[in-house]
């Protein structure tokens, strides 16, 4: 089966075509899509959520997604796993819920469609893990909608640990009512092609959106990230923090957009993307963008890339570490703030182990 995307991860406002950053064009062959076996949602708070294995959003206005309508239509058409998770009004699920997917020879394709609704004054933390059997042409595509009602909180943590042969598409759309909060944490650590798009509409006054992402590129790995915060309500806040490391011949494009719409007075937005570079053949592109249709707003953006601080490296090596050991330690510390948010010690250790194993195969370390 051929996956062809012509206009994925589009910038809201196009720049010069020759820069090659206006959108993502992707043509890849993926395995045949067939039904994916049932996966259990786990966690102590499962009984407090209303869970459906099929989601029927009739009467619900679904938000736009970061990768765009073309990708959404493909994943909706070929979905082989559907979920709907609703947290009732006033219910705060203190313990996180967990979904864990593993792709293998029998089930090489997961095309999931997930609708999460947190009703007024409710709260939910969901952790999703994606793994796969090495050496296989695996494909994961996720179409995820996050709807946060008045004063509701949704925390979504995604941990992507697919092998280098895998293709990963992560397409998210979110919407916040008054006082609501959506926080998305992404560990984009695996897959040969990893594409992620997030678009959140901050419609209610005092609503918030936060994105924390770490990524790791080695070999011929390609990453394409597109995050958009649309501020509609007054006194809304957005914050995007992206940290990554690139090695070998890897390539990465990051697009980050803060868009202050008319009526969003008093709103604040910030985005920062920081990349550690280890080889001269890397291709690293950052496109921070701020759009403004309203007065009395505050927007900040920053993008920085470079090598490991030589003073840090010298200090660690003076304590008896080899250059390679020192670099690995700095990289682990680089990722620590995000990995520490994973609400499971076992899962944190698994992710740290995955990172260490990947770094052991990087020649430039």
Secondary structure, DSSP 8 states (H G I E B T S, - for coil): -EEEEEEES--SS---GGGS-S-EEEEEE------------BSTTGGGEEEESS---TT------SS-HHHHHHHHHH--EEEEEEE-TT-B--S-EEEEEEE-SS--EEEEEEEEEE-TT-EEEEEEEEEE-TTS--EEEEEEEEEE-TT-EEEEEEEEE--TT-EEEEEEEEEE-TT-EEEEEEEE---SEEEEEEEEEE-STT-EEEEEEEEEE-TT-EEEEEEEEEE-STT-EEEEEEEEEE-TT-EEEEEEEEEE-TT-TT-EEEEEEEEEE--TT-EEEEEEEEEESSSS-EEEEEEEEE---HHHHHHHHTTT--HHHHHHHHHHHHHHHHHTT-S-HHHHHHHHHHHHHHHHT-TT-
